[in-house]
Amino acid sequence: MLQRIPKFVRSFYFITGMLFLVWMLFFDSNDFITQYRMSRELRDKEKDKEYYLEKMAEVQQDREELMGNPELLEKFAREKYLMKRPGEDVFIVVPKKEE
């Protein structure tokens, strides 16, 4: 039975190398599956980073517009924070939900 297995497969170095390879691929703390998951997570985080950088640029641009134009600043404060001038009444119109 052992005679049918090629001699290089029965060698100590081949068996040791295969055991090392199996250990590194499946059982080590930095195995192949963990590396794949971590690289996928890194790609997701990089996409999130790009998204948030774009949003930060948009917010910065909106901020510069608001701070440069007092009329836009007043409109923003009235709509977003329901601010009003003294003596004014604020009415909030809530759309009716269709059932």
N, C-alpha and C positions, 0 to 999 in steps of 0.2 A: 504494500500500500504506500509506504513512504518512498519507495523507489519511483513511483509514477510522478511525484511532485518534483519539478525541476530543482536542481541543486542550489541555484542562486536564491530561490524562495526559502529554502531551508537554512540559509546562512544566518548567523547571529546578527550581522549588520542589517540585513534586510528586515528581519523580524523586529529588531530594535527600532529601526527607522519607521516601520509601519506603526508600531505602538506609539512612538513619539508623534507621528502625524495624526493618528486617531485622537490621542490625548489633546493635541493642540487644536484640532477642529471641533471637538465636542465637549471635552471635560474641563478645559482650562478656563480661568476667569475671563480671559480675553478671547473666547472661542469665536468661531465664524458667525454663529447666530447672533451673539451679542454685538459683534462688530457691525453686522448688517443692520440691526435695530438702531444702533447708535448713529450710523451714517444716515439712515432714513430720518431719524429725529433731528439731526443736524440740518438736513435739507429743509425740513419743515420749519425749524427755527429761523433759518436764513430767509425763507419766504415771509415769515411773520415780521422779521426785522425790516425787510424791504417795504412791506405794507405799512408798518408804523412810521418808517422814515418818510414815506409819501404823505401820510396823514399829518405828520408834524410839519412838513413843508406847507401843506394846505392851511393848517391852523395858523402858522406864522404869517402867511400871506393875508388871510382873513383878518388877523389881528392888526397888521400894518394898515389895511384898508379902514378898519374901524377906528383906529386911533388917529388916522389922518383926516377923517370926515366926521364932524360932530353930528350931522343928520343921520348918518348910518349908525353911529353909536347910540343915538336916542332910539332909533327904530329897533335896534337889536335889544336894547334894555327893555323896551316896552313889550316886545314879542316874547322874548325868552324868560325874563324875570318878572313880567307883569307889573313893571314900574309905571307910575303915573305922575302927572304934575299935580300940584296942590289945587284942589277944587274940582278935579276931574273924577269921573266914575268909570270903573273898568268893568266891562261886561265880557264874560267868557262864553263863547258859543261852542257847545259840544255837539258834534253831529250825532244823530240818532242811529243806533245800530239796527241793521236789517236782520230780521230773524227768519 
